[in-house]
Amino acid sequence: MVTGKTIITIKGVKEGLVFLLDDQCDFVELLDELSAKLDKHVQQFNGPIVHIFIKLGARQLNEEDKERIKSIFRKQGNLLIQSIESDSPEVDPDAKEVPQLHTMIGMVRSGQTVEYDGHMLLIGDVNPGGTIRCSGDVYVLGALRGSVHAGTQGNEEAIIAASLMRPTQLRIADVISRPPDEWTSAEPWMEYAFLREGKMAIDKLTSLGRQRKEVMLFKGV
């Protein structure tokens, strides 16, 4: 095993040599140190072909920067790079994938079905006989008089919001709404439907923050 400064460590393995490159230092500094180290140990690298495996740690490089590393090794004719690898980015197992928001301007007419994978923001009305189906939330900035199915892939946390809530049917995941006449409301505020203990419920949209904290991105003065 040959060791140098901490930003570059060289280890001998059965297949050849592994170069462990520090992933925190400046890249130009790393290149300079790599070049100096190879020049310093030029006598040790003479002889038959030596296979080189480069480990970048968490550092991610584009093809141009990888080529800069390769060019340094080409100065030593017997060093043959087999791979240049970075560690896989760490994935938080508790992190949830954020669905995309699709915005549509217009009207969903009778007999028309709009489907989308993610959240849907409709600036317009859903007429009786019209249908929206989404895997995420559905927000209707207009009158909802048709049918909406949110959380189509089983997401029970999905909601359905509308400026005027007059649906023929609401569905979240596998739960279907109460009879349409129970949704009649004379209140002037925007409302949303959600699941509470497995049953459909309705509330004014300003109350959403109590149920879903992550939507509260900012506070007013």
SULBEL-V53402 format. One record per residue. SS is DSSP state (helix for helix, strand for strand, loop for the rest). OMEGA is omega in whole degrees, -180 to 180 (999 if undefined). BURIAL is b if it has 16 or more other ideal C-beta (glycine too) atoms within 10 Angstrom, else e. Layout:
BEGIN
ss=SS omega=OMEGA burial=BURIAL
ss=SS omega=OMEGA burial=BURIAL
END
This chain:
BEGIN
ss=loop omega=178 burial=e
ss=strand omega=-179 burial=e
ss=strand omega=177 burial=e
ss=loop omega=177 burial=e
ss=loop omega=-173 burial=e
ss=loop omega=-177 burial=e
ss=loop omega=177 burial=b
ss=strand omega=176 burial=b
ss=strand omega=-179 burial=b
ss=strand omega=-180 burial=b
ss=strand omega=175 burial=e
ss=strand omega=176 burial=e
ss=strand omega=-178 burial=e
ss=loop omega=-175 burial=e
ss=loop omega=-178 burial=e
ss=strand omega=-180 burial=e
ss=strand omega=176 burial=b
ss=strand omega=177 burial=b
ss=strand omega=178 burial=b
ss=strand omega=-176 burial=b
ss=strand omega=180 burial=b
ss=loop omega=-177 burial=b
ss=loop omega=-178 burial=b
ss=loop omega=-176 burial=e
ss=loop omega=177 burial=e
ss=loop omega=-175 burial=e
ss=helix omega=178 burial=e
ss=helix omega=177 burial=e
ss=helix omega=179 burial=e
ss=helix omega=179 burial=b
ss=helix omega=179 burial=b
ss=helix omega=-180 burial=e
ss=helix omega=179 burial=b
ss=helix omega=179 burial=b
ss=helix omega=-180 burial=e
ss=helix omega=-178 burial=e
ss=helix omega=179 burial=b
ss=helix omega=178 burial=b
ss=helix omega=-178 burial=e
ss=helix omega=-176 burial=e
ss=loop omega=-176 burial=e
ss=loop omega=-180 burial=e
ss=loop omega=-179 burial=e
ss=loop omega=-177 burial=e
ss=loop omega=177 burial=b
ss=loop omega=177 burial=e
ss=loop omega=-177 burial=e
ss=loop omega=-179 burial=e
ss=loop omega=176 burial=e
ss=strand omega=179 burial=b
ss=strand omega=-175 burial=e
ss=strand omega=176 burial=b
ss=strand omega=-174 burial=b
ss=strand omega=179 burial=b
ss=strand omega=-176 burial=b
ss=loop omega=-175 burial=b
ss=loop omega=-179 burial=e
ss=loop omega=-178 burial=e
ss=loop omega=177 burial=b
ss=loop omega=-178 burial=e
ss=loop omega=173 burial=b
ss=loop omega=-175 burial=e
ss=helix omega=-180 burial=e
ss=helix omega=180 burial=e
ss=helix omega=175 burial=b
ss=helix omega=179 burial=e
ss=helix omega=177 burial=e
ss=helix omega=176 burial=e
ss=helix omega=-179 burial=b
ss=helix omega=-178 burial=e
ss=helix omega=178 burial=e
ss=helix omega=-179 burial=b
ss=helix omega=-179 burial=b
ss=helix omega=178 burial=e
ss=loop omega=176 burial=e
ss=loop omega=-169 burial=b
ss=loop omega=-176 burial=e
ss=loop omega=179 burial=e
ss=strand omega=-176 burial=b
ss=strand omega=-179 burial=e
ss=strand omega=178 burial=b
ss=strand omega=-178 burial=e
ss=strand omega=171 burial=e
ss=strand omega=-171 burial=b
ss=strand omega=172 burial=e
ss=loop omega=175 burial=b
ss=loop omega=175 burial=e
ss=loop omega=179 burial=e
ss=loop omega=179 burial=e
ss=loop omega=180 burial=e
ss=loop omega=177 burial=e
ss=loop omega=-178 burial=e
ss=loop omega=-179 burial=e
ss=loop omega=-178 burial=e
ss=loop omega=179 burial=e
ss=loop omega=177 burial=e
ss=loop omega=-178 burial=e
ss=loop omega=179 burial=e
ss=loop omega=177 burial=b
ss=loop omega=177 burial=e
ss=strand omega=179 burial=e
ss=strand omega=-180 burial=e
ss=strand omega=180 burial=e
ss=strand omega=177 burial=e
ss=strand omega=-179 burial=e
ss=loop omega=-176 burial=e
ss=loop omega=173 burial=e
ss=strand omega=-173 burial=b
ss=loop omega=179 burial=e
ss=loop omega=-179 burial=e
ss=loop omega=-179 burial=e
ss=loop omega=177 burial=e
ss=strand omega=177 burial=e
ss=strand omega=180 burial=b
ss=strand omega=-179 burial=e
ss=strand omega=176 burial=b
ss=loop omega=-175 burial=e
ss=loop omega=177 burial=e
ss=strand omega=180 burial=b
ss=strand omega=171 burial=b
ss=strand omega=178 burial=e
ss=strand omega=174 burial=b
ss=strand omega=-174 burial=e
ss=loop omega=-176 burial=e
ss=loop omega=169 burial=b
ss=strand omega=-177 burial=b
ss=loop omega=174 burial=b
ss=loop omega=-177 burial=e
ss=loop omega=176 burial=e
ss=loop omega=-175 burial=b
ss=strand omega=171 burial=b
ss=strand omega=177 burial=b
ss=strand omega=-179 burial=b
ss=strand omega=177 burial=b
ss=loop omega=179 burial=b
ss=loop omega=179 burial=b
ss=loop omega=173 burial=b
ss=strand omega=178 burial=b
ss=strand omega=-179 burial=b
ss=strand omega=175 burial=b
ss=strand omega=-176 burial=b
ss=strand omega=-179 burial=b
ss=strand omega=176 burial=b
ss=strand omega=-180 burial=b
ss=loop omega=179 burial=b
ss=loop omega=-177 burial=b
ss=strand omega=177 burial=b
ss=strand omega=175 burial=b
ss=strand omega=176 burial=b
ss=strand omega=-179 burial=b
ss=loop omega=-174 burial=b
ss=loop omega=-180 burial=b
ss=loop omega=175 burial=e
ss=loop omega=-180 burial=e
ss=loop omega=-178 burial=b
ss=loop omega=178 burial=e
ss=loop omega=179 burial=e
ss=loop omega=178 burial=b
ss=loop omega=174 burial=b
ss=strand omega=-178 burial=b
ss=strand omega=179 burial=b
ss=strand omega=175 burial=b
ss=strand omega=176 burial=b
ss=strand omega=-174 burial=b
ss=strand omega=177 burial=b
ss=loop omega=-173 burial=b
ss=loop omega=169 burial=b
ss=loop omega=174 burial=b
ss=strand omega=172 burial=e
ss=strand omega=177 burial=b
ss=strand omega=175 burial=b
ss=strand omega=-173 burial=b
ss=loop omega=-179 burial=b
ss=loop omega=-178 burial=e
ss=strand omega=-179 burial=e
ss=strand omega=-174 burial=e
ss=loop omega=174 burial=b
ss=loop omega=178 burial=e
ss=loop omega=-176 burial=e
ss=helix omega=-176 burial=e
ss=helix omega=179 burial=e
ss=helix omega=180 burial=e
ss=helix omega=-179 burial=b
ss=loop omega=-178 burial=e
ss=loop omega=179 burial=e
ss=loop omega=-177 burial=e
ss=loop omega=-176 burial=e
ss=loop omega=-175 burial=e
ss=loop omega=178 burial=e
ss=loop omega=-177 burial=b
ss=strand omega=176 burial=b
ss=strand omega=178 burial=b
ss=strand omega=-179 burial=b
ss=strand omega=179 burial=b
ss=strand omega=176 burial=b
ss=strand omega=-178 burial=e
ss=loop omega=175 burial=e
ss=loop omega=180 burial=e
ss=strand omega=-180 burial=e
ss=strand omega=178 burial=b
ss=strand omega=-179 burial=e
ss=strand omega=179 burial=b
ss=strand omega=176 burial=b
ss=strand omega=-172 burial=e
ss=helix omega=179 burial=e
ss=helix omega=179 burial=e
ss=helix omega=-175 burial=e
ss=helix omega=-178 burial=b
ss=helix omega=179 burial=e
ss=helix omega=-178 burial=e
ss=helix omega=-174 burial=e
ss=loop omega=-174 burial=e
ss=helix omega=-173 burial=e
ss=helix omega=179 burial=e
ss=helix omega=-178 burial=e
ss=loop omega=-175 burial=e
ss=loop omega=-180 burial=e
ss=loop omega=178 burial=e
ss=loop omega=177 burial=e
ss=loop omega=180 burial=e
ss=loop omega=999 burial=e
END
